Each structure stands twice: as structure tokens, then as C-alpha cells.
Amino acid sequence: LSKVTTTRADELRLLQKLSVMQALVNAISSSIPFVMTLATLGTYSAVAQQPLTLQVVFPAIALFNILRAPVADLPNAVTSLLTARLSLRRLQDFMLLDELPPRPVLPKVDSQDGVAVRLR
């Protein structure tokens, strides 16, 4: 019973670490569009040596909002591509295996009592 309790405590510690990591990743993922917009507009302002005007800011924000969904889907696309590549490699390895010899087929036995195979 003590081994089960120890294992469960270890599992709970790992689950807590996982929850903290997931919260951190979610917080970073949620803040990336805002930080990206802020950094881009700040860089534009510094490089162009001009103040930001509404004619620059609003279209930039609109474009970043359009790009938000594709950028968010990029990790899923990479994961899907890697999974597909692995699946194709496994299929290729399977298809390139040598042929197995055919299984011996038991002859069909006609019998009066309906038994096709009899063990002796």
C-alpha cells in the first residue's frame, strides 16, 4: 500500500508540474500577438523616425489580426506533417518487407458426420 501511495504522490507532483507548464505555455501563446504588434509598431516608429499615426496603426492591427489564426495553427501543422512523415516511413518499411511463404492449406475433407478436420 505504501508503494501505491508513493507512486500516486509522484504522479500528482508530475501532474502539478504539467499544469503549471500548460498554464505558462497558454499565457505565452495568448500574449504573442500583442507583443508582436507592439514590437513591430515600435520598430517601425524607431526606424522611420516618425510618430505613429492612425493611418499606420489601424491597418497594421487589422493585418496582425488576420495573421493571428494561421500563426496559431502553425504548431499543429508541423505536428501533423511530422506524424504523416513517420506514418509514410512505417508504411514504406512494411511494403518493402519480403513476402511470407504461403500458408499450407488443409485439404477439404468430405465426411459423413460433418467433421472437416480430425485430430488423432
Contacts in CASP RR format, 6 or more apart in sequence:
PFRMAT RR
TARGET T0000
AUTHOR 0000-0000-0000
METHOD contacts of the structure
MODEL  1
LSKVTTTRADELRLLQKLSVMQALVNAISSSIPFVMTLATLGTYSAVAQQ
PLTLQVVFPAIALFNILRAPVADLPNAVTSLLTARLSLRRLQDFMLLDEL
PPRPVLPKVDSQDGVAVRLR
29 72 0 8 1.000
32 71 0 8 1.000
33 64 0 8 1.000
33 65 0 8 1.000
33 68 0 8 1.000
33 71 0 8 1.000
36 64 0 8 1.000
37 60 0 8 1.000
37 61 0 8 1.000
37 64 0 8 1.000
40 60 0 8 1.000
40 64 0 8 1.000
41 52 0 8 1.000
41 56 0 8 1.000
41 57 0 8 1.000
41 60 0 8 1.000
42 52 0 8 1.000
44 52 0 8 1.000
44 56 0 8 1.000
44 60 0 8 1.000
45 51 0 8 1.000
45 52 0 8 1.000
106 116 0 8 1.000
106 117 0 8 1.000
108 116 0 8 1.000
109 115 0 8 1.000
109 116 0 8 1.000
109 117 0 8 1.000
109 118 0 8 1.000
END
